[in-house]
C-alpha cells in the first residue's frame, strides 16, 4: 500500500510579490520590470552567487523561487542530494529564444551570442539550482498549455514511491518579457499539507 505524501512548503512569484505558504513575504511597486525586481530580491536576500547576473530571466526566476522555498525548508545536504526536480511551463525558453534570434540578426557574419545561446533550453534553470544546492536526483521539464497539477502530482508520487527520490521540487516557471509567474512546492513523506491535486491548484491560484 502506498504511503500518503505531503507538501512541506509552497512559494510563488508574481506581480512583483513573493508569497510563501500563503503569506506575502516580499511586495514591491508594480512599476518594476522583472529585471529590476529580480535584482532587488537577490540583493535583499543576501545571496552570494555572482553567476546569477549571467543567467537569463527564466533561470533567474527558477533560481530565486527555489532559493526562497528551500531556505524555508532548511533541508540537510544529504536530503537535497536525493531530491528530484519536476518543472513545467507553457512557453519553454521562448523569451530567451527571441533574444538569441535578435543576436543572430544583428551580426553581419552570423555570430550569435554564445552567452545567450546557452540558455535556449528551458531546463537550464534546473541545472542552475542543482549546482547551487548540490541536487543530484532526476530532473525533467515539461511544456503544457496551462498548469497541470494532476500530472505533476502523479509524476512526483511515482518518483518517491519507486524510490527514485526522497523529495521532489515541483512547479511552474514561465516568463515572456515582463509577464512572469512561478509556483514551486516541495513534496516528501512529511510536511504540513496533504499532497493532493485540489490543494496544489488552490495554492497555485493564491497569487
Secondary structure, DSSP 8 states (H G I E B T S, - for coil): -----EEEEEEEEETTEEEETTEEEEE--TT--HHHHHHHHHHHTT---GGGGGS-HHHHHHHHHHHHHHHHHT--HHHHHTEEEEEEESSTTHHHHHHHHHHHHT-TT----HHHHTT-STTHHHHHHHHHHT--S-EEEEE-SS--HHHHHHHHHHHHHTTS-SEEEEEEEEEETTEEEEEEEEEESS-SEE--HHHHHHHHT--
